[in-house]
């Protein structure tokens, strides 16, 4: 999936990202994150309340469905990315940073938890699972050093087998269904509430759908000027929500169909309960050989799916820290890339933080406690920021429902903070360190907060400045992709002068990771060619040359993990008549690993845009 940071032309106008994710791929990517929750939710429920846990699991499923619906509203309101960082930023930069740091805590524990349960499902004994999970995270970090070009692909490929495995378990369990073993809750409401809060993990992963809206396909009739992705988002969200809620509830019921005599054994297998259910019902229905083989297959499928979730979480954490760095909320070092286009320090953090968590929290219950406080906190900030934002176009009942869910989840978060002091300490450490780095970043940037009247703010808004700087449009338009002062750039200047055309000079800073959400920066914090030494040298020379020759040159700067898609998108959005590219000089191995930009552009450029290849 191609993903770019927003590009801004010389007018300050944002250039849209490619919208090439349909509902099927969005659903598969969401399932790789959200759908894995059932692998540990039902086991955690049983560990908390034994054979009365069904009621707790059903309550968690109901809340999960409601939160899923709230996120369908957020996807409609934020077609350019409605993750907690971009949504909360409409209210306050500090609130956005708080939500982002809670999401950092969530993603950190997601990687740790998924790695731990992944190796458990693959058959690693619990005593060795933390060490093996650390090794897996270190290996994934090493692989990501070279750039996760297709992050999430493994999750997409494993989504269907995982669904098939769940359906097979349920079908094998149907002859054994009974309510005889389902006990009524026999504890006080306060104890039940604590148990409910302890297995709230079914909410994990729902935030992913809001981060994908910026690259989803538009609804029929929608435009980039007025984007709407509700159909794509709703299809993806509701399909996955039905599977997550329905399958978790039915698997919880199937778990209660097991004889009570197996209670002690079930308690020891709570960390790979899906695998245990597959083994038991496979043995009871067909035979011991099939039960063992079926359990092994389910363990491999969900083990690999959970390990792919480690990679997804790591890449998301890299992207989030890089995004905050680009926005000036993290030190400039977080935006420095290695030679493969991967941010160096965010990559280090994506490995060191989960390994550190596994070092201190060495079992599934401890990891689950750390996990919930981050994911619930991020959802609370997102729903609260949107529910109380009167400028967002919501019906009255939608706003009221969102505020009610916000208050309920806020109570959940406060309960977690009281009952799980280790989780609170972890979250506070992440927040304190994050805000310390944020203050340091602001100091380095020389930023200062000023309070001015609204009239003054509107007079010097980025939109007003961009409109004043907009160059006149005359003649045709030529777009040239530049990596240096090369012959192709000279040829483009000659062509623009001959045709009296406006020349768009595009410089693409290539990175190797997808970016979460959309960057809506304050003035001066957008990705700018002036801040990139290589781009600055080229663009400054071109602007001076344009003034000498009387040409109209528009510098365009973009940050992208897929240059060919970005060039095509820029050509379409700028209304270019011709695209000029230099012949590729990449080595054979580089072409094999990353593709040839010229060939990709030539094969996908619309027929109404001419392509000139200068060799």
C-alpha positions in Angstrom: 0.0 0.0 0.0 1.5 3.3 -1.1 1.6 5.9 1.6 2.9 9.4 1.5 3.2 12.3 3.8 1.3 15.3 2.3 3.1 17.1 -0.4 2.8 20.9 -0.7 3.5 22.9 -3.8 4.9 26.4 -3.8 1.4 27.8 -3.2 1.2 26.0 0.1 -1.6 23.8 -1.2 -1.6 20.1 -0.1 -1.3 17.5 -2.8 -3.5 14.5 -2.1 -2.2 11.0 -1.5 -3.1 8.0 -3.8 -6.4 6.5 -2.8 -5.9 2.9 -3.9 -7.2 0.8 -0.9 -10.6 -0.8 -1.4 -12.8 -2.1 1.3 -11.5 -5.7 1.0 -7.8 -4.8 1.6 -8.8 -2.3 4.3 -10.8 -5.1 6.0 -7.9 -7.5 5.7 -5.4 -5.0 7.2 -7.9 -4.2 10.0 -8.4 -7.8 10.7 -4.7 -8.4 11.0 -4.8 -6.0 14.0 -8.3 -6.1 15.5 -9.1 -9.7 14.6 -6.2 -11.2 16.6 -7.8 -10.0 19.9 -9.9 -13.2 20.2 -6.7 -15.2 20.4 -6.3 -14.0 24.0 -9.6 -12.4 25.1 -11.5 -15.6 25.8 -8.6 -17.1 27.7 -8.1 -14.0 29.7 -11.8 -14.0 30.5 -11.6 -17.6 31.7 -8.6 -16.8 33.9 -10.5 -14.0 35.5 -13.9 -15.6 36.2 -13.7 -19.3 35.2 -17.1 -20.7 34.1 -19.0 -17.5 34.8 -16.8 -15.6 32.3 -19.3 -15.8 29.4 -21.2 -12.8 30.7 -18.1 -10.8 30.9 -17.1 -11.8 27.4 -20.5 -10.9 26.0 -20.4 -7.5 27.7 -16.9 -6.8 26.2 -18.3 -7.9 22.8 -21.2 -5.5 23.1 -18.9 -2.6 24.0 -16.7 -3.6 21.1 -19.6 -3.4 18.7 -20.6 0.1 20.0 -17.0 1.4 19.8 -16.8 0.0 16.2 -19.9 2.0 15.3 -18.4 5.2 16.8 -15.3 4.7 14.6 -17.6 4.5 11.5 -18.7 8.0 12.4 -15.0 9.1 12.8 -14.2 7.6 9.4 -17.0 9.7 7.9 -15.8 12.9 9.6 -12.1 12.4 8.8 -11.7 11.1 5.2 -8.1 12.3 5.3 -7.2 10.2 8.4 -9.0 10.2 11.7 -6.5 8.6 14.1 -6.2 10.0 17.6 -3.3 12.3 16.6 -5.0 14.1 13.7 -8.5 14.1 15.3 -7.4 15.5 18.7 -5.1 18.1 16.9 -8.2 20.0 15.9 -8.7 20.8 19.6 -5.1 21.2 20.9 -1.6 20.3 19.9 -0.9 19.2 23.5 -4.0 17.0 23.5 -3.0 15.5 20.2 0.5 14.7 21.7 -1.2 13.1 24.7 -3.3 10.9 22.5 -0.3 10.0 20.3 1.8 9.1 23.3 -1.0 6.8 24.7 -1.0 5.3 21.2 2.8 4.8 21.5 2.2 2.9 24.7 -0.5 0.9 23.0 1.7 0.0 20.0 4.6 -0.8 22.2 2.6 -3.3 24.2 0.9 -4.6 21.0 4.3 -5.7 19.7 5.2 -7.3 23.0 1.8 -9.0 23.6 1.5 -10.2 20.0 5.1 -11.5 20.1 4.5 -13.3 23.4 1.2 -14.9 22.4 2.5 -15.6 18.9 5.3 -17.8 20.1 3.0 -19.4 22.7 0.6 -20.5 19.8 3.6 -21.8 17.9 4.3 -24.1 20.8 7.1 -22.3 22.8 6.7 -23.1 26.5 5.5 -20.1 28.6 8.8 -20.1 30.6 10.8 -19.3 27.4 8.2 -17.3 25.6 9.4 -13.8 26.7 13.0 -14.5 25.5 11.9 -16.0 22.2 9.5 -13.1 21.7 12.4 -10.6 22.3 14.4 -12.4 19.6 11.5 -12.3 17.2 11.1 -8.5 17.8 14.9 -8.0 17.3 14.7 -10.0 14.0 11.7 -7.9 12.8 13.6 -4.7 13.6 16.6 -5.9 11.6 14.3 -6.7 8.6 12.6 -3.3 9.0 16.1 -1.6 8.7 15.8 -2.3 5.0 12.3 -0.9 4.7 8.9 -2.5 5.2 7.8 -2.0 1.6 4.7 -4.0 2.0 3.9 -3.9 5.7 0.7 -5.8 6.5 0.9 -8.2 3.5 1.4 -11.2 5.8 -1.7 -10.2 7.8 -3.7 -9.9 4.6 -2.6 -13.4 3.5 -3.4 -14.9 6.9 -6.8 -13.2 7.4 -8.8 -15.8 5.4 -7.1 -18.9 6.9 -7.7 -17.4 10.4 -11.4 -16.9 9.7 -11.7 -20.4 8.3 -10.0 -21.8 11.4 -12.5 -20.0 13.7 -15.4 -21.3 11.6 -14.1 -24.8 11.7 -13.7 -24.7 15.5 -17.3 -23.5 15.9 -18.7 -26.1 13.6 -16.9 -28.9 15.4 -18.1 -27.5 18.8 -21.8 -27.2 17.8 -22.7 -30.9 18.8 -21.3 -30.2 22.2 -23.0 -26.8 22.9 -24.7 -26.6 26.3 -25.6 -24.1 28.9 -25.2 -26.5 31.7 -21.7 -25.3 32.5 -22.4 -21.6 32.3 -22.5 -20.2 35.8 -24.3 -17.1 36.9 -22.1 -14.3 38.2 -21.5 -14.9 41.9 -19.5 -11.9 42.8 -20.3 -8.3 43.6 -20.7 -5.7 40.9 -17.4 -4.1 41.8 -15.6 -7.4 41.3 -17.4 -8.0 38.0 -16.5 -4.5 36.8 -12.8 -5.2 37.6 -13.0 -8.5 35.7 -14.7 -6.7 32.8 -12.1 -4.0 32.6 -9.4 -6.7 32.8 -10.5 -8.3 29.5 -11.3 -5.2 27.6 -8.6 -6.2 25.0 -11.2 -6.9 22.3 -11.1 -3.1 21.6 -7.4 -3.4 20.5 -6.8 -2.6 16.9 -10.0 -0.6 16.2 -7.9 2.6 15.9 -6.3 1.2 12.8 -9.4 1.8 10.6 -9.4 5.6 11.3 -5.7 5.8 10.2 -6.5 4.2 6.9 -9.1 6.7 5.6 -6.5 8.9 3.9 -5.7 6.2 1.4 -9.2 4.6 0.9 -11.1 4.8 -2.3 -13.6 7.7 -2.5 -17.3 7.2 -2.6 -18.9 7.5 -6.1 -19.4 11.2 -6.8 -16.9 12.3 -4.1 -13.8 14.4 -5.1 -10.5 15.3 -3.6 -11.9 18.7 -2.8 -14.8 17.1 -0.9 -13.6 13.6 0.0 -15.9 10.9 1.4 -14.9 7.4 2.1 -17.8 6.2 4.2 -18.8 3.3 2.0 -15.3 1.9 1.8 -14.7 2.4 5.6 -18.1 1.1 6.7 -17.8 -2.1 4.6 -14.4 -2.9 6.0 -15.3 -1.9 9.5 -18.6 -3.7 9.8 -17.4 -6.9 8.2 -14.5 -7.2 10.6 -16.6 -6.0 13.6 -19.2 -8.7 12.9 -16.5 -11.3 12.8 -14.7 -10.0 15.9 -17.8 -9.6 18.0 -19.7 -12.6 16.8 -16.8 -15.1 16.7 -15.5 -14.0 20.1 -19.0 -14.4 21.7 -19.5 -17.8 20.1 -16.0 -19.0 21.0 -16.7 -17.9 24.5 -19.9 -20.0 24.5 -18.0 -23.0 23.0 -15.4 -22.7 25.7 -18.1 -23.0 28.3 -19.3 -26.2 26.7 -16.1 -28.0 27.9 -16.6 -30.2 31.0 -16.0 -28.5 34.3 -13.6 -31.2 35.2 -11.2 -29.7 32.6 -11.2 -26.4 34.5 -7.7 -26.7 36.0 -6.2 -27.7 32.6 -8.1 -24.9 30.9 -6.6 -22.4 33.4 -3.1 -23.5 32.4 -4.0 -23.1 28.7 -5.7 -19.7 28.9 -2.9 -18.2 26.9 -3.6 -20.4 23.8 -7.2 -21.1 24.4 -8.1 -21.2 20.7 -5.5 -23.9 20.1 -6.9 -25.8 23.1 -10.5 -25.6 21.8 -9.3 -26.9 18.4 -7.5 -29.8 20.0 -10.4 -30.7 22.3 -13.3 -30.5 19.8 -11.3 -32.0 17.0 -10.5 -35.0 19.2 -14.1 -35.4 20.4 -15.6 -35.1 17.0 -13.1 -37.1 14.8 -10.3 -38.5 16.9 -7.0 -37.8 18.7 -4.9 -37.7 15.6 -7.1 -35.2 13.9 -7.5 -33.2 17.1 -3.7 -32.9 17.5 -3.2 -32.0 13.8 -6.1 -29.5 13.9 -4.7 -27.8 17.0 -1.3 -27.6 15.5 -2.7 -26.0 12.3 -4.7 -23.4 14.3 -1.6 -22.7 16.4 0.5 -22.1 13.4 -2.1 -19.8 11.7 -2.7 -17.7 14.7 0.9 -17.8 15.8 2.0 -16.4 12.4 -0.9 -13.9 12.4 0.2 -12.6 15.8 3.8 -12.4 14.7 2.7 -10.4 11.6 0.9 -8.1 14.1 4.3 -7.5 15.7 5.6 -6.1 12.4 2.5 -4.1 11.8 2.7 -2.5 15.3 6.4 -1.8 14.9 5.9 -0.1 11.5 3.0 1.9 12.9 5.1 3.0 15.9 7.9 4.1 13.5 5.4 6.0 11.4 3.8 7.7 14.4 7.1 8.9 15.8 8.3 10.0 12.4 5.0 11.9 11.9 5.3 13.7 15.2 8.9 14.5 14.3 7.8 16.0 11.0 5.2 18.0 12.9 7.8 19.4 15.4 6.4 17.4 18.3 9.5 15.2 18.5 13.2 16.1 18.2 14.5 16.5 14.6 16.5 13.3 15.0 13.3 11.3 14.7 13.1 12.4 11.0 16.6 11.3 10.0 16.5 8.4 7.5 19.0 5.6 6.8 20.0 4.8 3.3 16.9 2.6 2.8 14.5 5.4 3.7 13.7 4.2 7.3 13.8 6.7 10.2 16.7 5.5 12.4 15.7 6.5 15.9 12.0 5.6 15.6 13.2 2.2 14.3 15.4 1.8 17.4 12.5 2.8 19.6 10.2 0.2 17.9 12.6 -2.5 18.9 13.9 -1.3 22.3 10.5 -0.4 23.8 8.7 -3.8 23.3 11.8 -5.7 24.4 12.0 -3.6 27.5 8.3 -4.3 28.2 8.9 -8.1 27.8 11.9 -7.9 30.1 9.7 -6.6 33.0 6.3 -8.1 32.2 7.0 -11.8 31.6 3.5 -13.3 31.3 0.3 -12.7 29.4 -1.7 -11.3 32.3 0.9 -8.7 33.1 1.1 -7.7 29.4 -2.7 -7.5 29.1 -2.8 -5.1 32.0 -0.2 -2.8 30.3 -2.0 -3.1 27.0 -5.4 -2.0 28.0 -4.4 1.3 29.6 -2.8 2.4 26.3 -5.5 1.4 23.8 -8.4 2.5 26.0 -6.6 5.8 26.7 -6.1 6.5 22.9 -9.7 5.7 22.2 -10.9 7.9 25.1 -8.9 10.9 23.8 -10.2 10.4 20.2 -13.8 10.0 21.1 -13.7 12.9 23.7 -11.9 15.3 21.3 -14.5 14.6 18.6 -17.6 14.3 20.8 -17.0 17.7 22.4 -16.0 19.4 19.1 -19.1 21.4 18.0 -17.5 22.2 14.7 -17.7 18.5 13.5 -20.8 17.7 11.5 -22.6 15.1 13.6 -26.3 14.5 14.4 -27.3 15.3 17.9 -27.8 11.6 18.8 -24.4 10.7 17.3 -22.7 13.3 19.5 -24.6 12.2 22.5 -23.8 8.6 22.0 -20.1 9.4 21.4 -20.0 11.3 24.7 -21.7 8.5 26.6 -19.2 5.9 25.2 -16.4 8.4 26.1 -17.6 8.6 29.7 -17.9 4.8 29.9 -14.4 4.2 28.6 -13.0 7.0 30.8 -14.4 5.1 33.8 -12.7 1.9 32.4 -9.4 3.8 32.1 -9.6 5.2 35.6 -10.3 1.7 36.9 -7.3 0.3 35.1 -5.2 3.1 36.6 -6.4 2.2 40.1 -6.3 -1.6 39.8 -3.2 -2.0 37.7 -0.5 0.4 39.2 2.2 -1.1 37.0 0.2 -0.2 33.9 -0.4 3.4 35.2 3.3 3.7 35.9 4.2 2.5 32.4 1.7 4.9 30.8 3.0 7.9 32.9 6.6 7.0 32.0 5.7 7.1 28.3 3.8 10.3 28.6 6.4 12.1 30.8 9.3 11.1 28.5 7.2 12.0 25.4 6.3 15.5 26.7 9.9 16.0 27.8 11.1 15.2 24.2 8.3 17.5 22.9 9.5 20.4 25.0 13.0 19.8 23.9 11.9 19.7 20.3 10.0 23.0 20.7 13.1 24.6 22.3 15.3 23.5 19.4 12.8 24.8 16.9 12.6 28.2 18.6 8.8 27.9 18.8 6.9 30.2 21.0 3.1 30.2 21.7 1.4 33.6 21.2 -2.2 34.6 21.8 -3.6 36.8 19.1 -7.2 37.9 18.2 -9.0 35.7 15.7 -9.1 38.5 13.1 -5.3 38.6 13.1 -5.0 34.8 12.9 -7.3 34.7 9.9 -5.4 37.5 8.2 -2.1 35.6 8.3 -3.6 32.1 7.9 -1.7 29.6 5.7 -4.6 29.6 3.2 -4.4 33.4 2.8 -0.6 33.4 2.4 -0.9 30.6 -0.1 -3.5 32.5 -2.2 -1.3 35.6 -2.3 1.7 33.6 -3.5 -0.2 31.6 -6.1 1.5 32.2 -9.5 -0.6 32.9 -12.6 -1.6 30.0 -14.8 -0.7 30.3 -18.5 -0.1 27.9 -21.3 0.4 24.2 -20.6 1.9 22.4 -17.7 5.0 20.2 -17.6 6.0 18.1 -14.6 9.6 17.0 -14.2 10.9 14.7 -11.5 14.4 15.9 -10.3 17.0 14.2 -8.2 19.8 16.7 -9.0 20.9 19.3 -11.6 20.8 16.8 -14.4 20.4 17.0 -18.1 16.7 16.1 -17.8 16.2 19.2 -15.8 17.8 21.4 -18.4 15.7 19.7 -21.1 12.6 20.4 -19.1 13.5 24.1 -18.8 14.1 24.3 -22.6 10.7 22.6 -23.2 8.9 24.9 -20.8 10.4 28.0 -22.5 9.6 26.7 -25.9 6.0 25.9 -25.0 5.6 28.8 -22.7 4.4 26.3 -20.1 4.4 26.3 -16.3 7.1 23.9 -15.1 6.4 21.8 -11.9 9.8 20.7 -10.5 9.1 17.7 -8.3 11.6 16.5 -5.6 10.6 13.3 -3.8 12.3 12.4 -0.6 11.9 8.6 -0.5 11.1 6.8 2.7 10.3 3.2 3.3 7.3 3.1 5.6 3.6 3.9 5.5 2.5 7.0 7.5 -0.4 6.9 9.9 -3.1 9.5 9.4 -2.6 12.9 7.8 -0.2 15.6 8.8 -2.1 18.9 9.5 0.7 21.1 10.6 0.9 24.5 12.0 2.5 27.2 9.8 6.1 26.5 9.2 5.9 22.9 10.2 4.9 21.3 6.8 7.4 19.2 5.0 9.2 21.9 3.1 11.9 21.8 0.4 13.6 24.6 2.2 14.4 22.3 5.1 15.9 19.6 2.9 19.5 20.5 1.8 19.3 18.5 -1.5 15.9 19.8 -2.5 16.8 23.3 -1.4 19.9 23.4 -3.7 17.8 22.3 -6.7 14.7 24.4 -6.1 16.7 27.6 -5.3 18.7 27.2 -8.5 15.5 26.6 -10.5 13.7 29.6 -9.1 16.7 31.8 -9.9 16.9 30.4 -13.4 13.2 30.9 -13.9 13.5 34.5 -13.0 16.4 34.9 -15.5 14.5 33.2 -18.3 11.1 34.5 -17.5 9.6 31.1 -16.8 7.0 30.1 -14.3 8.4 27.4 -12.0 6.5 25.7 -9.2 8.6 23.7 -6.7 6.8 20.6 -5.4 8.2 18.7 -2.5 6.8 15.3 -1.4 7.8 12.6 1.1 6.8 9.1 -0.2 7.4 5.4 0.1 6.3 4.9 -3.5 7.8 7.5 -5.9 6.1 6.1 -9.0 2.6 6.4 -7.5 3.4 9.8 -6.1 4.6 11.1 -9.5 1.4 9.8 -11.2 -0.8 11.3 -8.5 1.0 14.7 -8.7 0.7 14.7 -12.5 -3.1 14.1 -12.3 -3.7 16.6 -9.5 -1.6 19.3 -11.1 -3.2 18.9 -14.5 0.1 18.2 -16.2 0.1 17.9 -20.0 3.5 16.2 -20.0 5.7 14.3 -17.5 9.4 14.3 -18.1 11.6 11.6 -16.5 15.3 10.8 -16.8 16.3 7.3 -17.8 16.9 5.1 -14.7 20.5 4.5 -13.7 19.8 2.1 -10.9 21.7 -1.1 -10.6 20.1 -4.4 -11.5 19.7 -5.5 -7.9 18.1 -2.2 -6.9 15.6 -2.5 -9.8 14.8 -6.0 -8.7 14.2 -5.1 -5.1 12.4 -1.7 -5.5 11.3 -1.5 -9.1 12.1 0.9 -11.9 10.3 4.2 -11.4 10.3 5.0 -15.2 8.8 1.7 -16.1 6.1 1.9 -13.4 5.1 5.5 -14.4 5.0 4.5 -18.0 2.7 1.6 -17.4 0.3 3.5 -15.1 0.2 7.1 -16.4 -3.2 8.2 -17.7 -3.4 8.3 -21.5 -4.2 12.0 -21.6 -0.8 12.8 -20.1 2.2 12.6 -22.3 5.4 11.0 -21.1 8.9 12.2 -22.3 11.8 10.0 -21.2 15.2 11.8 -21.6 18.2 9.6 -21.7 
